[in-house]
Amino acid sequence: MIVALTGGIGSGKSYVCKLLAERGISVYDCDAHAKDLMRASKTLQKQLSELVGDEVFRDGHLQKAILAAYLLQSEVHVHAVNAVIHPAVAHDFEQSGQTWLESAILFDSGFDKRTHIDKVVCVTAPEEERIRRVMMRDGISREKTLEWIARQLPQEEVAQRSDYEIVNDGIQLLVPQVDQLLSLISE
């Protein structure tokens, strides 16, 4: 069974992945693997340079700020970059042998249609908590954080399209939710 873990920026997906790892479940991190593929693949580098401009890579290193600025300019840019990166990531996941993947933009990007997925788990958190987490983690302003949140599907829509929800609100305990999820998925 292939299980996808999703949720908006700052929802706590990484922490849930850590809890899954403690239970022996390795989760394929689509974002991390996309970065690895962009570092290693001259083809991806060439395609992205053609889209974004030669300055997106300096000495073979991705210039994240340049890519981020490009992505924030328009939805057309987001779709163009996704059309380059996502097929490579989907292929890499399929070759990995892993059965769990984590993608923040699973539905937004159409990644859920690029590879077979049996069940989707959504991690949710209150918006103010998400904002606080992202600002602390990334050292960015509230305004920039809100821009990133606005670029993603509303959390409520993602939760509705998912099979399971883990609530990471700082009140409900995560460990029992993860254990219950694993019990439900294994039935």
C-alpha positions in Angstrom: 0.0 0.0 0.0 1.3 3.5 -0.9 0.5 6.2 1.6 1.1 9.9 1.1 1.5 12.3 4.0 0.5 15.9 3.2 -0.3 19.2 4.9 0.4 22.8 4.5 3.6 24.6 5.4 4.2 24.6 9.1 1.6 21.9 9.9 4.2 19.5 11.4 4.6 16.9 8.7 8.3 16.5 9.5 7.6 15.7 13.1 5.0 13.2 12.1 7.6 11.6 9.8 9.9 11.4 12.8 7.3 9.6 14.8 6.8 7.2 11.8 10.5 6.6 11.6 10.5 5.7 15.3 8.0 3.0 14.3 10.2 1.7 11.5 8.5 3.5 8.7 10.8 5.3 6.2 9.0 8.2 4.5 10.3 9.5 1.1 10.6 13.3 1.4 9.6 14.6 -2.0 11.0 18.1 -1.2 14.4 16.8 -0.1 14.6 14.4 -3.0 13.6 17.2 -5.5 16.6 19.2 -4.1 18.9 16.2 -4.5 17.7 15.6 -8.0 18.2 19.3 -8.9 21.8 19.1 -7.5 22.6 15.9 -9.3 20.8 16.1 -12.6 22.3 18.2 -15.4 19.1 17.8 -17.3 17.0 19.3 -14.6 19.5 22.1 -14.1 19.4 22.9 -17.8 15.5 22.8 -17.9 15.2 25.0 -14.8 17.9 27.5 -16.1 15.9 27.8 -19.4 12.7 28.6 -17.4 14.1 30.8 -14.6 17.3 32.1 -16.0 21.0 31.1 -15.8 21.3 32.7 -12.3 19.1 30.0 -10.7 22.3 27.8 -10.5 25.7 29.2 -9.5 28.5 26.7 -9.8 26.0 23.9 -9.9 24.3 25.0 -6.7 20.6 26.0 -6.7 20.0 29.6 -5.7 16.9 29.0 -3.5 16.0 32.7 -3.2 16.0 33.2 -7.0 13.8 30.1 -7.5 11.5 31.2 -4.7 11.1 34.7 -6.2 10.3 33.2 -9.5 7.7 30.9 -8.0 6.0 33.7 -6.1 5.6 35.8 -9.3 2.8 33.7 -10.8 0.9 30.4 -10.9 2.1 29.9 -14.4 5.7 29.8 -13.1 4.7 27.4 -10.4 3.2 25.0 -12.9 6.1 25.3 -15.3 8.6 24.4 -12.5 6.4 21.6 -11.3 6.2 20.2 -14.8 10.0 19.9 -14.8 10.6 18.6 -11.3 7.6 16.5 -10.4 8.0 13.8 -13.1 11.6 13.3 -12.0 10.5 13.0 -8.3 7.7 10.6 -9.1 10.0 8.4 -11.0 12.6 8.5 -8.2 9.9 7.6 -5.6 8.7 4.7 -7.7 12.3 3.4 -8.0 13.0 3.9 -4.3 11.0 0.9 -3.0 9.5 3.0 -0.3 5.7 2.9 0.5 5.3 6.2 2.2 5.9 9.6 0.8 5.6 13.2 2.2 4.6 16.1 -0.1 3.3 19.4 1.2 1.7 20.2 -2.2 0.4 16.7 -3.1 -3.0 18.0 -4.4 -2.0 21.5 -5.3 0.6 20.3 -7.8 -1.3 17.3 -9.0 1.5 15.0 -7.7 -1.2 12.7 -6.4 -1.9 11.9 -10.1 1.8 11.4 -11.0 2.2 8.2 -9.0 -0.1 5.5 -7.5 -1.3 6.4 -4.0 -3.7 4.3 -2.0 -4.3 6.5 1.1 -3.6 10.1 2.0 -2.9 11.4 5.5 -3.2 15.1 6.1 -1.5 16.9 9.0 -3.3 20.0 10.1 -2.6 22.8 12.6 -4.1 26.1 13.5 -3.0 28.9 11.1 -1.4 31.0 13.8 0.6 28.0 15.0 1.7 27.3 11.4 2.8 31.0 10.9 4.8 30.9 14.1 6.5 27.7 13.2 7.5 28.8 9.7 8.7 32.2 10.9 10.9 30.5 13.5 12.1 27.7 11.3 12.9 29.8 8.2 13.7 33.1 9.8 11.2 34.9 7.5 8.6 37.6 8.1 5.0 37.1 8.8 4.1 38.6 5.5 6.4 36.2 3.6 5.0 33.3 5.6 1.4 34.3 4.7 2.4 34.5 1.0 3.6 30.9 1.2 0.5 29.8 3.0 -1.7 31.6 0.4 0.1 29.7 -2.4 -1.1 26.4 -1.0 -4.6 24.9 -1.1 -6.6 25.8 2.0 -5.9 23.4 4.8 -9.6 22.5 5.0 -9.8 21.4 1.4 -6.6 19.3 1.8 -8.1 17.6 4.9 -11.4 16.9 3.0 -9.6 15.3 0.1 -7.5 13.1 2.4 -8.5 9.7 3.9 -7.1 10.5 7.4 -6.2 13.6 9.4 -3.7 14.1 12.2 -4.3 17.2 14.2 -1.1 18.9 15.4 -2.5 21.7 17.5 -0.3 21.3 20.5 -3.3 20.1 22.5 -4.1 16.7 21.0 -1.3 14.2 21.5 0.4 13.1 18.3 1.7 9.7 19.4 -1.8 8.2 19.9 -3.0 9.7 16.6 0.0 8.2 14.7 -0.5 4.8 16.4 -4.2 4.8 15.7 -3.5 5.8 12.0 -1.1 2.8 11.6 -3.7 0.5 13.2 -6.4 1.8 10.7 -4.1 1.6 7.7 -3.0 -2.0 8.5 -6.6 -3.3 8.7 
